Amino acid sequence: MTKTPRWIQSAIDETENVTTKMPWERGLRRQAFIASRRAVAALAEAPRTLRPAA
């Protein structure tokens, strides 16, 4: 087994304390974004009436 340099061990220890959310993490915010994008697409594909609803 080789010795690990101190800076590598420090970096590995620091990764356990990171609380920043990364863009590729899947979560509620991403699901909400996808749902809103699908809702806009569904409205664009919906048949249009000549008279708006009152």
mmJSON file of the N, C-alpha and C atoms, coordinates in Angstrom:
{"data_MODEL":{"atom_site":{
"group_PDB":["ATOM","ATOM","ATOM","ATOM","ATOM","ATOM","ATOM","ATOM","ATOM","ATOM","ATOM","ATOM","ATOM","ATOM","ATOM","ATOM","ATOM","ATOM","ATOM","ATOM","ATOM","ATOM","ATOM","ATOM","ATOM","ATOM","ATOM","ATOM","ATOM","ATOM","ATOM","ATOM","ATOM","ATOM","ATOM","ATOM","ATOM","ATOM","ATOM","ATOM","ATOM","ATOM","ATOM","ATOM","ATOM","ATOM","ATOM","ATOM","ATOM","ATOM","ATOM","ATOM","ATOM","ATOM","ATOM","ATOM","ATOM","ATOM","ATOM","ATOM","ATOM","ATOM","ATOM","ATOM","ATOM","ATOM","ATOM","ATOM","ATOM","ATOM","ATOM","ATOM","ATOM","ATOM","ATOM","ATOM","ATOM","ATOM","ATOM","ATOM","ATOM","ATOM","ATOM","ATOM","ATOM","ATOM","ATOM","ATOM","ATOM","ATOM","ATOM","ATOM","ATOM","ATOM","ATOM","ATOM","ATOM","ATOM","ATOM","ATOM","ATOM","ATOM","ATOM","ATOM","ATOM","ATOM","ATOM","ATOM","ATOM","ATOM","ATOM","ATOM","ATOM","ATOM","ATOM","ATOM","ATOM","ATOM","ATOM","ATOM","ATOM","ATOM","ATOM","ATOM","ATOM","ATOM","ATOM","ATOM","ATOM","ATOM","ATOM","ATOM","ATOM","ATOM","ATOM","ATOM","ATOM","ATOM","ATOM","ATOM","ATOM","ATOM","ATOM","ATOM","ATOM","ATOM","ATOM","ATOM","ATOM","ATOM","ATOM","ATOM","ATOM","ATOM","ATOM","ATOM","ATOM","ATOM","ATOM","ATOM","ATOM","ATOM"],
"id":[1,2,3,4,5,6,7,8,9,10,11,12,13,14,15,16,17,18,19,20,21,22,23,24,25,26,27,28,29,30,31,32,33,34,35,36,37,38,39,40,41,42,43,44,45,46,47,48,49,50,51,52,53,54,55,56,57,58,59,60,61,62,63,64,65,66,67,68,69,70,71,72,73,74,75,76,77,78,79,80,81,82,83,84,85,86,87,88,89,90,91,92,93,94,95,96,97,98,99,100,101,102,103,104,105,106,107,108,109,110,111,112,113,114,115,116,117,118,119,120,121,122,123,124,125,126,127,128,129,130,131,132,133,134,135,136,137,138,139,140,141,142,143,144,145,146,147,148,149,150,151,152,153,154,155,156,157,158,159,160,161,162],
"type_symbol":["N","C","C","N","C","C","N","C","C","N","C","C","N","C","C","N","C","C","N","C","C","N","C","C","N","C","C","N","C","C","N","C","C","N","C","C","N","C","C","N","C","C","N","C","C","N","C","C","N","C","C","N","C","C","N","C","C","N","C","C","N","C","C","N","C","C","N","C","C","N","C","C","N","C","C","N","C","C","N","C","C","N","C","C","N","C","C","N","C","C","N","C","C","N","C","C","N","C","C","N","C","C","N","C","C","N","C","C","N","C","C","N","C","C","N","C","C","N","C","C","N","C","C","N","C","C","N","C","C","N","C","C","N","C","C","N","C","C","N","C","C","N","C","C","N","C","C","N","C","C","N","C","C","N","C","C","N","C","C","N","C","C"],
"label_atom_id":["N","CA","C","N","CA","C","N","CA","C","N","CA","C","N","CA","C","N","CA","C","N","CA","C","N","CA","C","N","CA","C","N","CA","C","N","CA","C","N","CA","C","N","CA","C","N","CA","C","N","CA","C","N","CA","C","N","CA","C","N","CA","C","N","CA","C","N","CA","C","N","CA","C","N","CA","C","N","CA","C","N","CA","C","N","CA","C","N","CA","C","N","CA","C","N","CA","C","N","CA","C","N","CA","C","N","CA","C","N","CA","C","N","CA","C","N","CA","C","N","CA","C","N","CA","C","N","CA","C","N","CA","C","N","CA","C","N","CA","C","N","CA","C","N","CA","C","N","CA","C","N","CA","C","N","CA","C","N","CA","C","N","CA","C","N","CA","C","N","CA","C","N","CA","C","N","CA","C","N","CA","C","N","CA","C","N","CA","C"],
"label_alt_id":[null,null,null,null,null,null,null,null,null,null,null,null,null,null,null,null,null,null,null,null,null,null,null,null,null,null,null,null,null,null,null,null,null,null,null,null,null,null,null,null,null,null,null,null,null,null,null,null,null,null,null,null,null,null,null,null,null,null,null,null,null,null,null,null,null,null,null,null,null,null,null,null,null,null,null,null,null,null,null,null,null,null,null,null,null,null,null,null,null,null,null,null,null,null,null,null,null,null,null,null,null,null,null,null,null,null,null,null,null,null,null,null,null,null,null,null,null,null,null,null,null,null,null,null,null,null,null,null,null,null,null,null,null,null,null,null,null,null,null,null,null,null,null,null,null,null,null,null,null,null,null,null,null,null,null,null,null,null,null,null,null,null],
"label_comp_id":["MET","MET","MET","THR","THR","THR","LYS","LYS","LYS","THR","THR","THR","PRO","PRO","PRO","ARG","ARG","ARG","TRP","TRP","TRP","ILE","ILE","ILE","GLN","GLN","GLN","SER","SER","SER","ALA","ALA","ALA","ILE","ILE","ILE","ASP","ASP","ASP","GLU","GLU","GLU","THR","THR","THR","GLU","GLU","GLU","ASN","ASN","ASN","VAL","VAL","VAL","THR","THR","THR","THR","THR","THR","LYS","LYS","LYS","MET","MET","MET","PRO","PRO","PRO","TRP","TRP","TRP","GLU","GLU","GLU","ARG","ARG","ARG","GLY","GLY","GLY","LEU","LEU","LEU","ARG","ARG","ARG","ARG","ARG","ARG","GLN","GLN","GLN","ALA","ALA","ALA","PHE","PHE","PHE","ILE","ILE","ILE","ALA","ALA","ALA","SER","SER","SER","ARG","ARG","ARG","ARG","ARG","ARG","ALA","ALA","ALA","VAL","VAL","VAL","ALA","ALA","ALA","ALA","ALA","ALA","LEU","LEU","LEU","ALA","ALA","ALA","GLU","GLU","GLU","ALA","ALA","ALA","PRO","PRO","PRO","ARG","ARG","ARG","THR","THR","THR","LEU","LEU","LEU","ARG","ARG","ARG","PRO","PRO","PRO","ALA","ALA","ALA","ALA","ALA","ALA"],
"label_asym_id":["A","A","A","A","A","A","A","A","A","A","A","A","A","A","A","A","A","A","A","A","A","A","A","A","A","A","A","A","A","A","A","A","A","A","A","A","A","A","A","A","A","A","A","A","A","A","A","A","A","A","A","A","A","A","A","A","A","A","A","A","A","A","A","A","A","A","A","A","A","A","A","A","A","A","A","A","A","A","A","A","A","A","A","A","A","A","A","A","A","A","A","A","A","A","A","A","A","A","A","A","A","A","A","A","A","A","A","A","A","A","A","A","A","A","A","A","A","A","A","A","A","A","A","A","A","A","A","A","A","A","A","A","A","A","A","A","A","A","A","A","A","A","A","A","A","A","A","A","A","A","A","A","A","A","A","A","A","A","A","A","A","A"],
"label_entity_id":["1","1","1","1","1","1","1","1","1","1","1","1","1","1","1","1","1","1","1","1","1","1","1","1","1","1","1","1","1","1","1","1","1","1","1","1","1","1","1","1","1","1","1","1","1","1","1","1","1","1","1","1","1","1","1","1","1","1","1","1","1","1","1","1","1","1","1","1","1","1","1","1","1","1","1","1","1","1","1","1","1","1","1","1","1","1","1","1","1","1","1","1","1","1","1","1","1","1","1","1","1","1","1","1","1","1","1","1","1","1","1","1","1","1","1","1","1","1","1","1","1","1","1","1","1","1","1","1","1","1","1","1","1","1","1","1","1","1","1","1","1","1","1","1","1","1","1","1","1","1","1","1","1","1","1","1","1","1","1","1","1","1"],
"label_seq_id":[1,1,1,2,2,2,3,3,3,4,4,4,5,5,5,6,6,6,7,7,7,8,8,8,9,9,9,10,10,10,11,11,11,12,12,12,13,13,13,14,14,14,15,15,15,16,16,16,17,17,17,18,18,18,19,19,19,20,20,20,21,21,21,22,22,22,23,23,23,24,24,24,25,25,25,26,26,26,27,27,27,28,28,28,29,29,29,30,30,30,31,31,31,32,32,32,33,33,33,34,34,34,35,35,35,36,36,36,37,37,37,38,38,38,39,39,39,40,40,40,41,41,41,42,42,42,43,43,43,44,44,44,45,45,45,46,46,46,47,47,47,48,48,48,49,49,49,50,50,50,51,51,51,52,52,52,53,53,53,54,54,54],
"pdbx_PDB_ins_code":[null,null,null,null,null,null,null,null,null,null,null,null,null,null,null,null,null,null,null,null,null,null,null,null,null,null,null,null,null,null,null,null,null,null,null,null,null,null,null,null,null,null,null,null,null,null,null,null,null,null,null,null,null,null,null,null,null,null,null,null,null,null,null,null,null,null,null,null,null,null,null,null,null,null,null,null,null,null,null,null,null,null,null,null,null,null,null,null,null,null,null,null,null,null,null,null,null,null,null,null,null,null,null,null,null,null,null,null,null,null,null,null,null,null,null,null,null,null,null,null,null,null,null,null,null,null,null,null,null,null,null,null,null,null,null,null,null,null,null,null,null,null,null,null,null,null,null,null,null,null,null,null,null,null,null,null,null,null,null,null,null,null],
"Cartn_x":[0.849,0.0,0.888,0.575,1.376,0.828,1.682,1.26,0.506,-0.555,-1.335,-0.826,-0.548,-0.121,-1.165,-0.695,-1.57,-2.669,-2.34,-3.345,-4.467,-4.157,-5.212,-6.145,-5.571,-6.397,-7.249,-6.691,-7.45,-8.613,-8.374,-9.437,-10.535,-10.161,-11.151,-11.99,-11.344,-12.085,-13.044,-12.628,-13.467,-14.7,-14.595,-15.749,-16.883,-16.575,-17.625,-18.436,-17.88,-18.55,-19.258,-19.19,-19.768,-21.292,-21.945,-23.407,-23.972,-23.126,-23.57,-24.268,-25.416,-26.149,-25.585,-25.304,-24.79,-25.949,-25.794,-26.9,-27.387,-26.518,-26.92,-27.585,-27.658,-28.324,-29.831,-30.423,-31.857,-32.592,-33.589,-34.333,-35.64,-36.266,-37.568,-37.492,-36.411,-36.291,-36.226,-35.465,-35.352,-36.684,-37.378,-38.679,-39.678,-39.639,-40.543,-40.225,-38.956,-38.561,-39.05,-38.873,-39.31,-40.825,-41.539,-43.004,-43.485,-42.834,-43.251,-42.964,-41.861,-41.52,-42.529,-42.948,-43.951,-45.316,-45.639,-46.925,-46.972,-45.885,-45.832,-45.976,-45.323,-45.428,-46.85,-47.504,-48.879,-49.824,-49.602,-50.446,-50.239,-49.023,-48.738,-49.405,-49.545,-50.143,-51.658,-52.226,-53.669,-54.412,-55.577,-56.358,-56.846,-56.815,-57.217,-58.65,-59.371,-60.735,-60.737,-61.785,-61.88,-62.255,-62.989,-63.443,-62.855,-62.184,-61.647,-62.747,-62.463,-63.447,-63.734,-64.974,-65.364,-65.157],
"Cartn_y":[-1.185,0.0,1.239,2.197,3.406,4.472,5.394,6.511,7.528,8.055,9.075,10.445,11.327,12.673,13.37,14.25,14.913,15.727,16.387,17.228,16.385,15.174,14.302,13.875,13.499,13.1,14.268,15.484,16.67,16.907,16.727,16.921,15.877,14.646,13.585,13.865,14.319,14.652,15.81,16.78,17.95,17.578,16.612,16.223,15.659,15.133,14.605,15.721,16.937,18.055,19.0,18.723,19.624,19.549,20.707,20.758,21.438,21.852,22.527,21.533,21.936,21.085,21.301,20.224,20.29,20.237,20.85,20.899,19.533,18.556,17.241,16.384,16.879,16.105,16.107,14.97,14.86,15.148,15.979,16.336,17.006,17.58,18.21,19.408,20.165,21.347,20.938,19.879,19.405,18.85,18.111,17.557,18.673,19.735,20.862,21.553,21.679,22.301,21.476,20.162,19.284,19.322,19.339,19.388,20.691,21.798,23.073,23.094,22.486,22.433,21.566,20.474,19.608,20.294,21.086,21.791,22.818,23.509,24.493,23.78,22.644,21.884,21.38,20.949,20.453,21.583,22.774,23.915,24.287,24.175,24.512,23.519,22.272,21.239,21.162,21.816,21.761,22.47,21.932,22.61,23.977,24.901,26.274,26.532,27.278,27.642,29.035,29.314,30.641,31.7,31.284,32.244,31.849,32.75,32.41,32.194,31.379,31.097,32.347,32.53,33.726,33.547],
"Cartn_z":[0.0,0.0,0.0,-0.863,-0.955,-0.026,0.328,1.169,0.315,0.86,0.17,0.596,-0.38,-0.006,0.869,1.712,2.67,1.983,0.854,0.193,-0.403,-0.838,-1.361,-0.23,0.885,2.027,2.507,2.479,2.872,1.912,0.618,-0.373,-0.201,0.055,0.263,1.507,2.569,3.787,3.55,2.753,2.491,1.668,0.781,-0.032,0.806,1.955,2.827,3.484,3.526,4.185,3.211,1.928,0.931,0.994,1.035,1.064,-0.177,-1.1,-2.308,-3.224,-3.749,-4.672,-6.076,-6.738,-8.098,-9.093,-10.27,-11.238,-11.69,-11.685,-12.178,-11.11,-9.884,-8.839,-9.09,-8.935,-9.167,-7.867,-7.943,-6.749,-7.102,-6.102,-6.29,-7.225,-7.145,-8.005,-9.472,-9.76,-11.136,-11.623,-10.772,-11.153,-11.442,-10.652,-10.875,-12.2,-12.53,-13.788,-14.97,-14.891,-15.978,-16.117,-15.001,-15.04,-15.684,-15.37,-15.96,-17.454,-17.865,-19.28,-20.034,-19.432,-20.067,-20.13,-19.109,-19.096,-20.219,-20.455,-21.545,-22.882,-23.036,-24.281,-24.49,-23.419,-23.526,-23.925,-23.394,-23.77,-25.227,-25.714,-27.108,-28.052,-27.642,-28.491,-28.346,-27.363,-27.125,-28.251,-28.626,-29.675,-29.188,-30.085,-29.727,-30.167,-29.369,-29.686,-30.314,-31.051,-31.653,-30.647,-29.623,-28.614,-27.263,-26.595,-25.287,-24.259,-23.285,-22.243,-21.439,-21.071,-20.326,-18.864],
"occupancy":[1.0,1.0,1.0,1.0,1.0,1.0,1.0,1.0,1.0,1.0,1.0,1.0,1.0,1.0,1.0,1.0,1.0,1.0,1.0,1.0,1.0,1.0,1.0,1.0,1.0,1.0,1.0,1.0,1.0,1.0,1.0,1.0,1.0,1.0,1.0,1.0,1.0,1.0,1.0,1.0,1.0,1.0,1.0,1.0,1.0,1.0,1.0,1.0,1.0,1.0,1.0,1.0,1.0,1.0,1.0,1.0,1.0,1.0,1.0,1.0,1.0,1.0,1.0,1.0,1.0,1.0,1.0,1.0,1.0,1.0,1.0,1.0,1.0,1.0,1.0,1.0,1.0,1.0,1.0,1.0,1.0,1.0,1.0,1.0,1.0,1.0,1.0,1.0,1.0,1.0,1.0,1.0,1.0,1.0,1.0,1.0,1.0,1.0,1.0,1.0,1.0,1.0,1.0,1.0,1.0,1.0,1.0,1.0,1.0,1.0,1.0,1.0,1.0,1.0,1.0,1.0,1.0,1.0,1.0,1.0,1.0,1.0,1.0,1.0,1.0,1.0,1.0,1.0,1.0,1.0,1.0,1.0,1.0,1.0,1.0,1.0,1.0,1.0,1.0,1.0,1.0,1.0,1.0,1.0,1.0,1.0,1.0,1.0,1.0,1.0,1.0,1.0,1.0,1.0,1.0,1.0,1.0,1.0,1.0,1.0,1.0,1.0],
"B_iso_or_equiv":[0.0,0.0,0.0,0.0,0.0,0.0,0.0,0.0,0.0,0.0,0.0,0.0,0.0,0.0,0.0,0.0,0.0,0.0,0.0,0.0,0.0,0.0,0.0,0.0,0.0,0.0,0.0,0.0,0.0,0.0,0.0,0.0,0.0,0.0,0.0,0.0,0.0,0.0,0.0,0.0,0.0,0.0,0.0,0.0,0.0,0.0,0.0,0.0,0.0,0.0,0.0,0.0,0.0,0.0,0.0,0.0,0.0,0.0,0.0,0.0,0.0,0.0,0.0,0.0,0.0,0.0,0.0,0.0,0.0,0.0,0.0,0.0,0.0,0.0,0.0,0.0,0.0,0.0,0.0,0.0,0.0,0.0,0.0,0.0,0.0,0.0,0.0,0.0,0.0,0.0,0.0,0.0,0.0,0.0,0.0,0.0,0.0,0.0,0.0,0.0,0.0,0.0,0.0,0.0,0.0,0.0,0.0,0.0,0.0,0.0,0.0,0.0,0.0,0.0,0.0,0.0,0.0,0.0,0.0,0.0,0.0,0.0,0.0,0.0,0.0,0.0,0.0,0.0,0.0,0.0,0.0,0.0,0.0,0.0,0.0,0.0,0.0,0.0,0.0,0.0,0.0,0.0,0.0,0.0,0.0,0.0,0.0,0.0,0.0,0.0,0.0,0.0,0.0,0.0,0.0,0.0,0.0,0.0,0.0,0.0,0.0,0.0],
"pdbx_formal_charge":[null,null,null,null,null,null,null,null,null,null,null,null,null,null,null,null,null,null,null,null,null,null,null,null,null,null,null,null,null,null,null,null,null,null,null,null,null,null,null,null,null,null,null,null,null,null,null,null,null,null,null,null,null,null,null,null,null,null,null,null,null,null,null,null,null,null,null,null,null,null,null,null,null,null,null,null,null,null,null,null,null,null,null,null,null,null,null,null,null,null,null,null,null,null,null,null,null,null,null,null,null,null,null,null,null,null,null,null,null,null,null,null,null,null,null,null,null,null,null,null,null,null,null,null,null,null,null,null,null,null,null,null,null,null,null,null,null,null,null,null,null,null,null,null,null,null,null,null,null,null,null,null,null,null,null,null,null,null,null,null,null,null],
"auth_seq_id":[1,1,1,2,2,2,3,3,3,4,4,4,5,5,5,6,6,6,7,7,7,8,8,8,9,9,9,10,10,10,11,11,11,12,12,12,13,13,13,14,14,14,15,15,15,16,16,16,17,17,17,18,18,18,19,19,19,20,20,20,21,21,21,22,22,22,23,23,23,24,24,24,25,25,25,26,26,26,27,27,27,28,28,28,29,29,29,30,30,30,31,31,31,32,32,32,33,33,33,34,34,34,35,35,35,36,36,36,37,37,37,38,38,38,39,39,39,40,40,40,41,41,41,42,42,42,43,43,43,44,44,44,45,45,45,46,46,46,47,47,47,48,48,48,49,49,49,50,50,50,51,51,51,52,52,52,53,53,53,54,54,54],
"auth_comp_id":["MET","MET","MET","THR","THR","THR","LYS","LYS","LYS","THR","THR","THR","PRO","PRO","PRO","ARG","ARG","ARG","TRP","TRP","TRP","ILE","ILE","ILE","GLN","GLN","GLN","SER","SER","SER","ALA","ALA","ALA","ILE","ILE","ILE","ASP","ASP","ASP","GLU","GLU","GLU","THR","THR","THR","GLU","GLU","GLU","ASN","ASN","ASN","VAL","VAL","VAL","THR","THR","THR","THR","THR","THR","LYS","LYS","LYS","MET","MET","MET","PRO","PRO","PRO","TRP","TRP","TRP","GLU","GLU","GLU","ARG","ARG","ARG","GLY","GLY","GLY","LEU","LEU","LEU","ARG","ARG","ARG","ARG","ARG","ARG","GLN","GLN","GLN","ALA","ALA","ALA","PHE","PHE","PHE","ILE","ILE","ILE","ALA","ALA","ALA","SER","SER","SER","ARG","ARG","ARG","ARG","ARG","ARG","ALA","ALA","ALA","VAL","VAL","VAL","ALA","ALA","ALA","ALA","ALA","ALA","LEU","LEU","LEU","ALA","ALA","ALA","GLU","GLU","GLU","ALA","ALA","ALA","PRO","PRO","PRO","ARG","ARG","ARG","THR","THR","THR","LEU","LEU","LEU","ARG","ARG","ARG","PRO","PRO","PRO","ALA","ALA","ALA","ALA","ALA","ALA"],
"auth_asym_id":["A","A","A","A","A","A","A","A","A","A","A","A","A","A","A","A","A","A","A","A","A","A","A","A","A","A","A","A","A","A","A","A","A","A","A","A","A","A","A","A","A","A","A","A","A","A","A","A","A","A","A","A","A","A","A","A","A","A","A","A","A","A","A","A","A","A","A","A","A","A","A","A","A","A","A","A","A","A","A","A","A","A","A","A","A","A","A","A","A","A","A","A","A","A","A","A","A","A","A","A","A","A","A","A","A","A","A","A","A","A","A","A","A","A","A","A","A","A","A","A","A","A","A","A","A","A","A","A","A","A","A","A","A","A","A","A","A","A","A","A","A","A","A","A","A","A","A","A","A","A","A","A","A","A","A","A","A","A","A","A","A","A"],
"auth_atom_id":["N","CA","C","N","CA","C","N","CA","C","N","CA","C","N","CA","C","N","CA","C","N","CA","C","N","CA","C","N","CA","C","N","CA","C","N","CA","C","N","CA","C","N","CA","C","N","CA","C","N","CA","C","N","CA","C","N","CA","C","N","CA","C","N","CA","C","N","CA","C","N","CA","C","N","CA","C","N","CA","C","N","CA","C","N","CA","C","N","CA","C","N","CA","C","N","CA","C","N","CA","C","N","CA","C","N","CA","C","N","CA","C","N","CA","C","N","CA","C","N","CA","C","N","CA","C","N","CA","C","N","CA","C","N","CA","C","N","CA","C","N","CA","C","N","CA","C","N","CA","C","N","CA","C","N","CA","C","N","CA","C","N","CA","C","N","CA","C","N","CA","C","N","CA","C","N","CA","C","N","CA","C","N","CA","C","N","CA","C"],
"pdbx_PDB_model_num":[1,1,1,1,1,1,1,1,1,1,1,1,1,1,1,1,1,1,1,1,1,1,1,1,1,1,1,1,1,1,1,1,1,1,1,1,1,1,1,1,1,1,1,1,1,1,1,1,1,1,1,1,1,1,1,1,1,1,1,1,1,1,1,1,1,1,1,1,1,1,1,1,1,1,1,1,1,1,1,1,1,1,1,1,1,1,1,1,1,1,1,1,1,1,1,1,1,1,1,1,1,1,1,1,1,1,1,1,1,1,1,1,1,1,1,1,1,1,1,1,1,1,1,1,1,1,1,1,1,1,1,1,1,1,1,1,1,1,1,1,1,1,1,1,1,1,1,1,1,1,1,1,1,1,1,1,1,1,1,1,1,1]
}}}
